[in-house]
């Protein structure tokens, strides 16, 4: 949940980030060299992160939702 909160905090400026960027999630560091161009998310957490980072227009699909999408992200998800 901390990662989602961070993503929401960054959502207004994510497209202006300088890449590469680093993310630590569950103690694992990942370097992201560039913003994704097209992505398919395979679980709800990944879907919500993409939406929170304002990357809905780059999502090709999603799968395995097991709960309601956060209300703050539902408009982007429904598009």
C-alpha positions in Angstrom: 0.0 0.0 0.0 2.9 2.4 0.6 3.9 2.0 -3.0 0.4 2.9 -4.2 0.4 6.0 -2.0 3.7 7.0 -3.4 2.4 6.4 -7.0 -0.6 8.6 -6.2 1.6 11.3 -4.9 3.7 11.2 -8.1 0.8 10.9 -10.5 0.6 14.5 -11.5 4.2 14.7 -12.6 5.2 11.2 -13.6 5.5 11.9 -17.3 8.0 14.6 -16.5 10.3 12.2 -14.5 13.8 11.7 -15.7 14.6 8.1 -16.4 16.0 5.8 -15.3 14.1 5.8 -12.1 14.3 3.3 -9.3 11.5 1.7 -7.2 11.9 -0.5 -4.2 8.8 -2.7 -3.6 8.8 -5.5 -0.9 12.5 -5.0 -0.4 13.3 -5.6 -4.1 14.9 -2.7 -6.1 13.9 -2.3 -9.8 15.5 0.2 -12.2 13.1 1.4 -14.9 15.1 2.8 -17.8 12.1 4.4 -19.6 8.4 4.8 -19.3 6.5 1.8 -20.6 5.1 2.2 -24.1 2.5 -0.6 -23.9 1.9 -2.9 -20.9 -0.5 -5.6 -19.8 -0.9 -5.9 -16.1 -1.5 -9.3 -14.6 -2.8 -8.4 -11.1 -4.8 -5.7 -9.5 -1.8 -4.1 -7.7 0.1 -3.6 -11.0 -3.1 -2.3 -12.6 -3.6 0.3 -9.9 0.1 1.4 -10.0 -0.1 2.0 -13.8 -3.3 4.0 -13.3 -1.9 6.0 -10.4 1.2 6.8 -12.5 -1.2 8.2 -15.2 -0.2 5.5 -17.7 -3.7 4.3 -18.6 -3.2 5.3 -22.2 -0.3 2.9 -22.4 -2.1 -0.1 -21.0 -3.0 -2.7 -23.6 -4.9 -4.8 -21.1 -5.4 -6.1 -17.6 -6.4 -9.3 -15.8 -7.2 -10.9 -12.5 -9.0 -8.1 -10.6 -9.9 -9.5 -7.3 -11.5 -6.4 -5.7 -12.9 -3.0 -6.6 -10.5 -0.5 -8.2 -9.7 2.3 -5.9 -12.4 5.1 -6.3 -9.6 7.6 -7.1 -8.6 5.4 -10.1 -12.0 4.1 -11.3 -12.5 6.8 -14.0 -9.1 6.0 -15.6 -9.8 2.2 -15.3 -13.2 2.5 -17.0 -11.6 4.2 -20.0 
